[in-house]
């Protein structure tokens, strides 16, 4: 069982930066691939980035490539999402999620994840 708590959301102007953090409880954080998802009103939840257990494999959605960076610190049981050059269309609730198992393929799909945080709001003003 893993419990996830996101932090770091807020209001920022276009072009600005935010760093999201997701702290995990439990002893097996390093066994989980981790993902960051976002959901805007009226839209489906989409994966913006995912990282494998060791950090050796990373996925980014095309819409955030070159602007967002996912990383993890297994010793601190924390996954991060550094968001730069933010755009109004990045406005959404951002969720971190944990995927048990040994595979990373398909980590862009929310159906692969068993554990979810409560979400943190990111609002980018124009």
MIMIGU-597088 format. One record per residue: residue number from 1; residue in one letter; x, z, y of N, C-alpha, C in turn. Coordinates in nm, 3 decimals. Each point is the difference from the previous one (the first is absolute). Last residue first. Example, Ala and Ser with C-alpha at 12.3 -4.5 7.8 and 13.67 -1.06 7.14 Angstrom:
BEGIN
<vonu i="2" aa="S" n_x="1.285" n_z="0.708" n_y="-0.225" ca_x="0.082" ca_z="0.006" ca_y="0.119" c_x="-0.077" c_z="0.073" c_y="0.109"/>
<vonu i="1" aa="A" n_x="0.029" n_z="-0.007" n_y="-0.572" ca_x="-0.089" ca_z="0.000" ca_y="0.119" c_x="0.090" c_z="0.000" c_y="0.120"/>
//
This chain:
BEGIN
<vonu i="126" aa="X" n_x="-0.264" n_z="-1.820" n_y="3.420" ca_x="0.059" ca_z="-0.124" ca_y="0.056" c_x="0.034" c_z="0.016" c_y="0.147"/>
<vonu i="125" aa="X" n_x="-0.016" n_z="0.373" n_y="-0.430" ca_x="-0.072" ca_z="-0.052" ca_y="0.116" c_x="0.074" c_z="-0.122" c_y="0.057"/>
<vonu i="124" aa="X" n_x="-0.044" n_z="0.270" n_y="-0.492" ca_x="0.093" ca_z="-0.072" ca_y="0.086" c_x="-0.080" c_z="-0.064" c_y="0.113"/>
<vonu i="123" aa="X" n_x="-0.043" n_z="0.413" n_y="-0.401" ca_x="-0.070" ca_z="-0.082" ca_y="0.098" c_x="0.103" c_z="-0.062" c_y="0.094"/>
<vonu i="122" aa="X" n_x="-0.064" n_z="0.284" n_y="-0.501" ca_x="0.095" ca_z="-0.067" ca_y="0.088" c_x="-0.079" c_z="-0.093" c_y="0.092"/>
<vonu i="121" aa="X" n_x="-0.104" n_z="0.451" n_y="-0.353" ca_x="-0.042" ca_z="-0.109" ca_y="0.088" c_x="0.117" c_z="-0.051" c_y="0.083"/>
<vonu i="120" aa="X" n_x="-0.018" n_z="0.221" n_y="-0.511" ca_x="0.034" ca_z="0.034" ca_y="0.138" c_x="-0.030" c_z="-0.122" c_y="0.088"/>
<vonu i="119" aa="X" n_x="-0.115" n_z="0.222" n_y="-0.543" ca_x="0.008" ca_z="-0.104" ca_y="0.102" c_x="0.039" c_z="0.054" c_y="0.136"/>
<vonu i="118" aa="X" n_x="-0.036" n_z="0.208" n_y="-0.458" ca_x="-0.125" ca_z="0.002" ca_y="0.077" c_x="-0.001" c_z="-0.104" c_y="0.112"/>
<vonu i="117" aa="X" n_x="0.282" n_z="-0.065" n_y="-0.471" ca_x="-0.008" ca_z="0.097" ca_y="0.106" c_x="-0.131" c_z="-0.015" c_y="0.076"/>
<vonu i="116" aa="X" n_x="0.088" n_z="-0.132" n_y="-0.532" ca_x="-0.014" ca_z="-0.045" ca_y="0.138" c_x="0.003" c_z="0.117" c_y="0.095"/>
<vonu i="115" aa="X" n_x="0.090" n_z="-0.192" n_y="-0.556" ca_x="-0.001" ca_z="0.112" ca_y="0.095" c_x="0.004" c_z="-0.053" c_y="0.142"/>
<vonu i="114" aa="X" n_x="0.006" n_z="-0.290" n_y="-0.386" ca_x="-0.086" ca_z="0.109" ca_y="-0.046" c_x="-0.017" c_z="0.111" c_y="0.103"/>
<vonu i="113" aa="X" n_x="0.111" n_z="-0.571" n_y="-0.024" ca_x="0.040" ca_z="0.131" ca_y="0.050" c_x="-0.102" c_z="0.107" c_y="-0.039"/>
<vonu i="112" aa="X" n_x="-0.024" n_z="-0.488" n_y="-0.067" ca_x="0.111" ca_z="0.051" ca_y="-0.079" c_x="0.036" c_z="0.144" c_y="0.033"/>
<vonu i="111" aa="X" n_x="-0.332" n_z="-0.273" n_y="0.232" ca_x="-0.051" ca_z="0.044" ca_y="-0.131" c_x="0.110" c_z="0.058" c_y="-0.089"/>
<vonu i="110" aa="X" n_x="0.076" n_z="-0.206" n_y="0.437" ca_x="-0.041" ca_z="0.141" ca_y="0.004" c_x="-0.051" c_z="0.052" c_y="-0.134"/>
<vonu i="109" aa="X" n_x="0.373" n_z="-0.396" n_y="0.078" ca_x="-0.142" ca_z="0.019" ca_y="-0.029" c_x="-0.037" c_z="0.147" c_y="0.002"/>
<vonu i="108" aa="X" n_x="0.447" n_z="-0.190" n_y="0.046" ca_x="-0.076" ca_z="-0.030" ca_y="0.122" c_x="-0.149" c_z="0.030" c_y="-0.019"/>
<vonu i="107" aa="X" n_x="0.340" n_z="0.032" n_y="-0.346" ca_x="-0.014" ca_z="0.121" ca_y="0.082" c_x="-0.067" c_z="-0.027" c_y="0.134"/>
<vonu i="106" aa="X" n_x="0.138" n_z="-0.292" n_y="-0.396" ca_x="-0.139" ca_z="0.024" ca_y="0.034" c_x="-0.023" c_z="0.119" c_y="0.090"/>
<vonu i="105" aa="X" n_x="0.439" n_z="0.016" n_y="-0.268" ca_x="-0.075" ca_z="-0.123" ca_y="0.018" c_x="-0.146" c_z="0.032" c_y="0.029"/>
<vonu i="104" aa="X" n_x="0.317" n_z="0.330" n_y="-0.127" ca_x="-0.015" ca_z="-0.021" ca_y="0.144" c_x="-0.080" c_z="-0.125" c_y="0.029"/>
<vonu i="103" aa="X" n_x="0.055" n_z="0.388" n_y="-0.438" ca_x="-0.002" ca_z="-0.136" ca_y="0.052" c_x="-0.013" c_z="-0.002" c_y="0.152"/>
<vonu i="102" aa="X" n_x="-0.009" n_z="0.389" n_y="-0.309" ca_x="0.135" ca_z="-0.052" ca_y="0.019" c_x="0.004" c_z="-0.137" c_y="0.066"/>
<vonu i="101" aa="X" n_x="-0.365" n_z="0.443" n_y="0.051" ca_x="0.042" ca_z="-0.104" ca_y="-0.093" c_x="0.135" c_z="-0.058" c_y="0.038"/>
<vonu i="100" aa="X" n_x="-0.390" n_z="0.204" n_y="0.348" ca_x="0.075" ca_z="0.047" ca_y="-0.117" c_x="0.041" c_z="-0.115" c_y="-0.090"/>
<vonu i="99" aa="X" n_x="-0.102" n_z="0.031" n_y="0.542" ca_x="-0.030" ca_z="-0.076" ca_y="-0.120" c_x="0.081" c_z="0.053" c_y="-0.116"/>
<vonu i="98" aa="X" n_x="-0.191" n_z="0.158" n_y="0.529" ca_x="0.098" ca_z="0.013" ca_y="-0.108" c_x="-0.048" c_z="-0.071" c_y="-0.125"/>
<vonu i="97" aa="X" n_x="-0.079" n_z="-0.016" n_y="0.582" ca_x="-0.055" ca_z="0.007" ca_y="-0.135" c_x="0.113" c_z="0.003" c_y="-0.102"/>
<vonu i="96" aa="X" n_x="-0.160" n_z="0.039" n_y="0.575" ca_x="0.104" ca_z="-0.014" ca_y="-0.101" c_x="-0.064" c_z="0.024" c_y="-0.137"/>
<vonu i="95" aa="X" n_x="-0.220" n_z="-0.190" n_y="0.485" ca_x="-0.001" ca_z="0.089" ca_y="-0.115" c_x="0.128" c_z="-0.017" c_y="-0.081"/>
<vonu i="94" aa="X" n_x="-0.246" n_z="-0.109" n_y="0.522" ca_x="0.109" ca_z="-0.026" ca_y="-0.094" c_x="0.000" c_z="0.108" c_y="-0.108"/>
<vonu i="93" aa="X" n_x="-0.359" n_z="-0.243" n_y="0.374" ca_x="0.037" ca_z="0.125" ca_y="-0.067" c_x="0.103" c_z="-0.036" c_y="-0.107"/>
<vonu i="92" aa="X" n_x="-0.028" n_z="-0.306" n_y="0.440" ca_x="-0.068" ca_z="0.028" ca_y="-0.126" c_x="0.026" c_z="0.145" c_y="-0.038"/>
<vonu i="91" aa="X" n_x="0.205" n_z="-0.424" n_y="0.339" ca_x="-0.089" ca_z="0.115" ca_y="0.011" c_x="-0.081" c_z="0.017" c_y="-0.128"/>
<vonu i="90" aa="X" n_x="0.303" n_z="-0.365" n_y="0.115" ca_x="0.048" ca_z="0.102" ca_y="-0.093" c_x="-0.088" c_z="0.126" c_y="0.004"/>
<vonu i="89" aa="X" n_x="-0.058" n_z="-0.377" n_y="0.297" ca_x="-0.057" ca_z="-0.025" ca_y="-0.133" c_x="0.055" c_z="0.092" c_y="-0.108"/>
<vonu i="88" aa="X" n_x="0.168" n_z="0.007" n_y="0.455" ca_x="-0.137" ca_z="0.054" ca_y="-0.009" c_x="-0.062" c_z="-0.021" c_y="-0.138"/>
<vonu i="87" aa="X" n_x="0.526" n_z="0.034" n_y="0.007" ca_x="-0.098" ca_z="-0.090" ca_y="0.060" c_x="-0.138" c_z="0.063" c_y="-0.008"/>
<vonu i="86" aa="X" n_x="0.570" n_z="0.153" n_y="-0.026" ca_x="-0.140" ca_z="0.013" ca_y="-0.041" c_x="-0.091" c_z="-0.091" c_y="0.082"/>
<vonu i="85" aa="X" n_x="0.510" n_z="0.085" n_y="-0.082" ca_x="-0.067" ca_z="-0.117" ca_y="0.059" c_x="-0.148" c_z="-0.001" c_y="-0.036"/>
<vonu i="84" aa="X" n_x="0.228" n_z="0.316" n_y="-0.327" ca_x="0.051" ca_z="-0.046" ca_y="0.129" c_x="-0.079" c_z="-0.121" c_y="0.048"/>
<vonu i="83" aa="X" n_x="-0.001" n_z="0.429" n_y="-0.386" ca_x="-0.076" ca_z="-0.112" ca_y="0.053" c_x="0.049" c_z="-0.033" c_y="0.140"/>
<vonu i="82" aa="X" n_x="0.126" n_z="0.284" n_y="-0.487" ca_x="0.043" ca_z="-0.023" ca_y="0.138" c_x="-0.068" c_z="-0.127" c_y="0.049"/>
<vonu i="81" aa="X" n_x="-0.095" n_z="0.358" n_y="-0.408" ca_x="-0.028" ca_z="-0.135" ca_y="0.046" c_x="0.038" c_z="-0.007" c_y="0.148"/>
<vonu i="80" aa="X" n_x="0.106" n_z="0.336" n_y="-0.474" ca_x="-0.012" ca_z="-0.027" ca_y="0.142" c_x="-0.042" c_z="-0.145" c_y="0.023"/>
<vonu i="79" aa="X" n_x="0.004" n_z="0.439" n_y="-0.394" ca_x="0.012" ca_z="-0.144" ca_y="0.024" c_x="-0.032" c_z="-0.026" c_y="0.147"/>
<vonu i="78" aa="X" n_x="0.163" n_z="0.451" n_y="-0.331" ca_x="-0.064" ca_z="-0.059" ca_y="0.118" c_x="0.024" c_z="-0.151" c_y="0.002"/>
<vonu i="77" aa="X" n_x="0.194" n_z="0.399" n_y="-0.259" ca_x="-0.135" ca_z="-0.038" ca_y="-0.046" c_x="-0.081" c_z="-0.061" c_y="0.115"/>
<vonu i="76" aa="X" n_x="0.473" n_z="0.150" n_y="-0.015" ca_x="-0.097" ca_z="0.061" ca_y="0.091" c_x="-0.143" c_z="-0.031" c_y="-0.038"/>
<vonu i="75" aa="X" n_x="0.353" n_z="-0.180" n_y="-0.254" ca_x="0.035" ca_z="0.142" ca_y="0.008" c_x="-0.098" c_z="0.075" c_y="0.090"/>
<vonu i="74" aa="X" n_x="-0.027" n_z="-0.473" n_y="-0.043" ca_x="-0.054" ca_z="0.071" ca_y="-0.116" c_x="0.033" c_z="0.149" c_y="0.002"/>
<vonu i="73" aa="X" n_x="-0.075" n_z="-0.379" n_y="0.376" ca_x="0.101" ca_z="0.101" ca_y="-0.027" c_x="-0.053" c_z="0.084" c_y="-0.114"/>
<vonu i="72" aa="X" n_x="-0.103" n_z="-0.527" n_y="0.226" ca_x="-0.040" ca_z="0.124" ca_y="-0.066" c_x="0.121" c_z="0.089" c_y="-0.018"/>
<vonu i="71" aa="X" n_x="-0.226" n_z="-0.466" n_y="0.297" ca_x="0.112" ca_z="0.067" ca_y="-0.064" c_x="-0.051" c_z="0.128" c_y="-0.065"/>
<vonu i="70" aa="X" n_x="-0.151" n_z="-0.495" n_y="0.291" ca_x="-0.038" ca_z="0.111" ca_y="-0.087" c_x="0.127" c_z="0.058" c_y="-0.060"/>
<vonu i="69" aa="X" n_x="-0.130" n_z="-0.308" n_y="0.460" ca_x="0.098" ca_z="0.034" ca_y="-0.103" c_x="-0.050" c_z="0.120" c_y="-0.079"/>
<vonu i="68" aa="X" n_x="-0.178" n_z="-0.427" n_y="0.374" ca_x="-0.018" ca_z="0.129" ca_y="-0.068" c_x="0.109" c_z="0.019" c_y="-0.104"/>
<vonu i="67" aa="X" n_x="0.004" n_z="-0.395" n_y="0.262" ca_x="-0.042" ca_z="0.101" ca_y="0.098" c_x="-0.009" c_z="0.139" c_y="-0.062"/>
<vonu i="66" aa="X" n_x="0.117" n_z="-0.406" n_y="-0.243" ca_x="0.085" ca_z="-0.002" ca_y="0.117" c_x="-0.035" c_z="0.102" c_y="0.105"/>
<vonu i="65" aa="X" n_x="-0.388" n_z="-0.127" n_y="-0.322" ca_x="0.141" ca_z="-0.028" ca_y="-0.030" c_x="0.081" c_z="-0.012" c_y="0.129"/>
<vonu i="64" aa="X" n_x="-0.490" n_z="0.061" n_y="-0.055" ca_x="0.085" ca_z="0.107" ca_y="0.054" c_x="0.148" c_z="-0.023" c_y="-0.026"/>
<vonu i="63" aa="X" n_x="-0.365" n_z="-0.295" n_y="-0.145" ca_x="-0.037" ca_z="0.035" ca_y="0.138" c_x="0.092" c_z="0.105" c_y="0.061"/>
<vonu i="62" aa="X" n_x="0.022" n_z="-0.148" n_y="-0.463" ca_x="0.056" ca_z="-0.097" ca_y="0.093" c_x="-0.022" c_z="0.040" c_y="0.145"/>
<vonu i="61" aa="X" n_x="0.041" n_z="0.380" n_y="-0.371" ca_x="-0.097" ca_z="-0.103" ca_y="0.035" c_x="0.062" c_z="-0.093" c_y="0.103"/>
<vonu i="60" aa="X" n_x="0.312" n_z="0.268" n_y="-0.342" ca_x="-0.061" ca_z="0.003" ca_y="0.133" c_x="-0.106" c_z="-0.108" c_y="0.009"/>
<vonu i="59" aa="X" n_x="0.323" n_z="0.299" n_y="-0.393" ca_x="-0.096" ca_z="-0.104" ca_y="0.033" c_x="-0.047" c_z="0.021" c_y="0.145"/>
<vonu i="58" aa="X" n_x="0.441" n_z="0.158" n_y="-0.351" ca_x="-0.087" ca_z="0.022" ca_y="0.116" c_x="-0.087" c_z="-0.123" c_y="0.020"/>
<vonu i="57" aa="X" n_x="0.386" n_z="0.273" n_y="-0.355" ca_x="-0.095" ca_z="-0.111" ca_y="0.019" c_x="-0.097" c_z="0.035" c_y="0.111"/>
<vonu i="56" aa="X" n_x="0.338" n_z="0.308" n_y="-0.116" ca_x="0.069" ca_z="-0.126" ca_y="-0.018" c_x="-0.086" c_z="-0.124" c_y="0.015"/>
<vonu i="55" aa="X" n_x="-0.093" n_z="0.497" n_y="0.009" ca_x="0.018" ca_z="-0.068" ca_y="0.129" c_x="0.064" c_z="-0.136" c_y="-0.012"/>
<vonu i="54" aa="X" n_x="-0.149" n_z="0.319" n_y="-0.352" ca_x="0.137" ca_z="0.020" ca_y="0.047" c_x="0.024" c_z="-0.057" c_y="0.139"/>
<vonu i="53" aa="X" n_x="-0.434" n_z="-0.043" n_y="-0.200" ca_x="0.041" ca_z="0.138" ca_y="-0.020" c_x="0.138" c_z="0.031" c_y="0.057"/>
<vonu i="52" aa="X" n_x="-0.247" n_z="-0.409" n_y="0.229" ca_x="0.009" ca_z="0.045" ca_y="-0.138" c_x="0.058" c_z="0.141" c_y="-0.007"/>
<vonu i="51" aa="X" n_x="-0.302" n_z="-0.222" n_y="0.404" ca_x="0.138" ca_z="0.024" ca_y="-0.039" c_x="0.003" c_z="0.058" c_y="-0.140"/>
<vonu i="50" aa="X" n_x="-0.331" n_z="-0.285" n_y="0.405" ca_x="0.010" ca_z="0.082" ca_y="-0.120" c_x="0.147" c_z="0.010" c_y="-0.040"/>
<vonu i="49" aa="X" n_x="-0.375" n_z="-0.166" n_y="0.433" ca_x="0.134" ca_z="0.013" ca_y="-0.057" c_x="-0.007" c_z="0.087" c_y="-0.124"/>
<vonu i="48" aa="X" n_x="-0.392" n_z="-0.156" n_y="0.226" ca_x="0.096" ca_z="-0.051" ca_y="0.098" c_x="0.142" c_z="0.008" c_y="-0.056"/>
<vonu i="47" aa="X" n_x="-0.528" n_z="-0.040" n_y="-0.214" ca_x="0.132" ca_z="0.058" ca_y="-0.011" c_x="0.089" c_z="-0.059" c_y="0.109"/>
<vonu i="46" aa="X" n_x="-0.547" n_z="0.065" n_y="0.031" ca_x="0.106" ca_z="-0.090" ca_y="-0.037" c_x="0.133" c_z="0.074" c_y="-0.004"/>
<vonu i="45" aa="X" n_x="-0.585" n_z="0.052" n_y="0.014" ca_x="0.128" ca_z="0.069" ca_y="0.002" c_x="0.109" c_z="-0.095" c_y="-0.051"/>
<vonu i="44" aa="X" n_x="-0.439" n_z="-0.201" n_y="0.242" ca_x="0.045" ca_z="0.058" ca_y="-0.125" c_x="0.133" c_z="0.073" c_y="0.019"/>
<vonu i="43" aa="X" n_x="-0.366" n_z="-0.045" n_y="0.405" ca_x="0.094" ca_z="-0.081" ca_y="-0.077" c_x="0.041" c_z="0.073" c_y="-0.128"/>
<vonu i="42" aa="X" n_x="-0.285" n_z="0.171" n_y="0.362" ca_x="-0.061" ca_z="-0.122" ca_y="-0.048" c_x="0.091" c_z="-0.088" c_y="-0.083"/>
<vonu i="41" aa="X" n_x="0.250" n_z="0.343" n_y="0.298" ca_x="-0.147" ca_z="0.002" ca_y="-0.017" c_x="-0.052" c_z="-0.136" c_y="-0.045"/>
<vonu i="40" aa="X" n_x="0.494" n_z="0.107" n_y="-0.147" ca_x="-0.066" ca_z="-0.008" ca_y="0.130" c_x="-0.151" c_z="-0.002" c_y="-0.023"/>
<vonu i="39" aa="X" n_x="0.449" n_z="0.166" n_y="-0.297" ca_x="-0.138" ca_z="-0.049" ca_y="-0.001" c_x="-0.057" c_z="0.008" c_y="0.140"/>
<vonu i="38" aa="X" n_x="0.500" n_z="0.022" n_y="-0.322" ca_x="-0.076" ca_z="0.021" ca_y="0.123" c_x="-0.139" c_z="-0.060" c_y="-0.015"/>
<vonu i="37" aa="X" n_x="0.470" n_z="0.197" n_y="-0.305" ca_x="-0.115" ca_z="-0.088" ca_y="0.015" c_x="-0.062" c_z="0.026" c_y="0.136"/>
<vonu i="36" aa="X" n_x="0.479" n_z="0.100" n_y="-0.311" ca_x="-0.072" ca_z="0.025" ca_y="0.125" c_x="-0.108" c_z="-0.107" c_y="0.013"/>
<vonu i="35" aa="X" n_x="0.280" n_z="0.220" n_y="-0.454" ca_x="-0.046" ca_z="-0.109" ca_y="0.087" c_x="-0.060" c_z="0.053" c_y="0.128"/>
<vonu i="34" aa="X" n_x="0.341" n_z="0.123" n_y="-0.472" ca_x="-0.080" ca_z="0.044" ca_y="0.114" c_x="-0.037" c_z="-0.119" c_y="0.087"/>
<vonu i="33" aa="X" n_x="0.163" n_z="0.154" n_y="-0.542" ca_x="0.011" ca_z="-0.097" ca_y="0.107" c_x="-0.094" c_z="0.046" c_y="0.111"/>
<vonu i="32" aa="X" n_x="0.190" n_z="0.361" n_y="-0.348" ca_x="-0.109" ca_z="-0.080" ca_y="0.054" c_x="0.052" c_z="-0.107" c_y="0.094"/>
<vonu i="31" aa="X" n_x="0.251" n_z="0.362" n_y="-0.220" ca_x="-0.056" ca_z="-0.084" ca_y="-0.106" c_x="-0.106" c_z="-0.097" c_y="0.050"/>
<vonu i="30" aa="X" n_x="0.221" n_z="0.343" n_y="0.267" ca_x="0.093" ca_z="-0.109" ca_y="-0.027" c_x="-0.047" c_z="-0.092" c_y="-0.113"/>
<vonu i="29" aa="X" n_x="-0.242" n_z="0.400" n_y="0.120" ca_x="-0.008" ca_z="-0.102" ca_y="0.105" c_x="0.086" c_z="-0.120" c_y="-0.033"/>
<vonu i="28" aa="X" n_x="-0.131" n_z="0.435" n_y="-0.244" ca_x="0.035" ca_z="-0.130" ca_y="-0.057" c_x="-0.007" c_z="-0.112" c_y="0.102"/>
<vonu i="27" aa="X" n_x="-0.120" n_z="0.487" n_y="0.038" ca_x="0.139" ca_z="-0.009" ca_y="-0.043" c_x="0.046" c_z="-0.139" c_y="-0.037"/>
<vonu i="26" aa="X" n_x="-0.377" n_z="0.201" n_y="0.383" ca_x="0.017" ca_z="-0.031" ca_y="-0.142" c_x="0.145" c_z="-0.026" c_y="-0.032"/>
<vonu i="25" aa="X" n_x="-0.240" n_z="-0.122" n_y="0.478" ca_x="0.019" ca_z="0.123" ca_y="-0.077" c_x="0.015" c_z="-0.038" c_y="-0.146"/>
<vonu i="24" aa="X" n_x="0.101" n_z="-0.289" n_y="0.481" ca_x="-0.064" ca_z="0.016" ca_y="-0.130" c_x="0.028" c_z="0.137" c_y="-0.058"/>
<vonu i="23" aa="X" n_x="-0.017" n_z="-0.288" n_y="0.506" ca_x="0.062" ca_z="0.105" ca_y="-0.080" c_x="-0.079" c_z="0.022" c_y="-0.127"/>
<vonu i="22" aa="X" n_x="0.078" n_z="-0.393" n_y="0.394" ca_x="-0.093" ca_z="0.042" ca_y="-0.104" c_x="0.073" c_z="0.098" c_y="-0.090"/>
<vonu i="21" aa="X" n_x="0.036" n_z="-0.258" n_y="0.529" ca_x="0.059" ca_z="0.072" ca_y="-0.112" c_x="-0.110" c_z="0.037" c_y="-0.098"/>
<vonu i="20" aa="X" n_x="0.105" n_z="-0.372" n_y="0.441" ca_x="-0.090" ca_z="0.076" ca_y="-0.085" c_x="0.079" c_z="0.067" c_y="-0.111"/>
<vonu i="19" aa="X" n_x="0.111" n_z="-0.204" n_y="0.510" ca_x="0.053" ca_z="0.026" ca_y="-0.133" c_x="-0.099" c_z="0.088" c_y="-0.075"/>
<vonu i="18" aa="X" n_x="0.003" n_z="-0.377" n_y="0.447" ca_x="-0.044" ca_z="0.126" ca_y="-0.061" c_x="0.068" c_z="0.013" c_y="-0.134"/>
<vonu i="17" aa="X" n_x="0.026" n_z="-0.320" n_y="0.500" ca_x="0.037" ca_z="0.036" ca_y="-0.137" c_x="-0.065" c_z="0.132" c_y="-0.040"/>
<vonu i="16" aa="X" n_x="-0.097" n_z="-0.443" n_y="0.384" ca_x="0.059" ca_z="0.130" ca_y="-0.028" c_x="0.024" c_z="0.024" c_y="-0.147"/>
<vonu i="15" aa="X" n_x="-0.222" n_z="-0.383" n_y="0.206" ca_x="0.144" ca_z="-0.008" ca_y="0.012" c_x="0.071" c_z="0.130" c_y="-0.032"/>
<vonu i="14" aa="X" n_x="-0.495" n_z="0.036" n_y="0.166" ca_x="0.055" ca_z="-0.116" ca_y="-0.070" c_x="0.149" c_z="-0.012" c_y="0.029"/>
<vonu i="13" aa="X" n_x="-0.193" n_z="0.488" n_y="0.044" ca_x="-0.020" ca_z="-0.130" ca_y="0.064" c_x="0.061" c_z="-0.111" c_y="-0.086"/>
<vonu i="12" aa="X" n_x="-0.206" n_z="0.469" n_y="-0.196" ca_x="0.122" ca_z="-0.058" ca_y="0.054" c_x="-0.033" c_z="-0.133" c_y="0.064"/>
<vonu i="11" aa="X" n_x="-0.211" n_z="0.481" n_y="-0.267" ca_x="-0.030" ca_z="-0.110" ca_y="0.091" c_x="0.131" c_z="-0.049" c_y="0.061"/>
<vonu i="10" aa="X" n_x="-0.040" n_z="0.242" n_y="-0.499" ca_x="-0.030" ca_z="0.028" ca_y="0.139" c_x="-0.032" c_z="-0.125" c_y="0.077"/>
<vonu i="9" aa="X" n_x="0.233" n_z="0.247" n_y="-0.502" ca_x="-0.084" ca_z="-0.097" ca_y="0.067" c_x="-0.024" c_z="0.038" c_y="0.146"/>
<vonu i="8" aa="X" n_x="0.245" n_z="0.262" n_y="-0.338" ca_x="0.074" ca_z="-0.090" ca_y="0.087" c_x="-0.083" c_z="-0.107" c_y="0.069"/>
<vonu i="7" aa="X" n_x="-0.063" n_z="0.246" n_y="-0.508" ca_x="0.012" ca_z="0.046" ca_y="0.138" c_x="0.070" c_z="-0.108" c_y="0.081"/>
<vonu i="6" aa="X" n_x="-0.248" n_z="0.125" n_y="-0.533" ca_x="0.062" ca_z="-0.089" ca_y="0.099" c_x="0.008" c_z="0.069" c_y="0.136"/>
<vonu i="5" aa="X" n_x="-0.028" n_z="0.159" n_y="-0.541" ca_x="-0.044" ca_z="0.033" ca_y="0.135" c_x="0.077" c_z="-0.087" c_y="0.099"/>
<vonu i="4" aa="X" n_x="-0.132" n_z="0.070" n_y="-0.573" ca_x="0.071" ca_z="-0.074" ca_y="0.105" c_x="-0.058" c_z="0.033" c_y="0.136"/>
<vonu i="3" aa="X" n_x="0.047" n_z="0.174" n_y="-0.560" ca_x="-0.079" ca_z="0.006" ca_y="0.123" c_x="0.083" c_z="-0.058" c_y="0.113"/>
<vonu i="2" aa="X" n_x="-0.012" n_z="-0.032" n_y="-0.573" ca_x="0.073" ca_z="-0.009" ca_y="0.125" c_x="-0.098" c_z="0.011" c_y="0.115"/>
<vonu i="1" aa="X" n_x="0.054" n_z="0.081" n_y="-0.579" ca_x="-0.084" ca_z="0.000" ca_y="0.118" c_x="0.088" c_z="0.000" c_y="0.125"/>
//
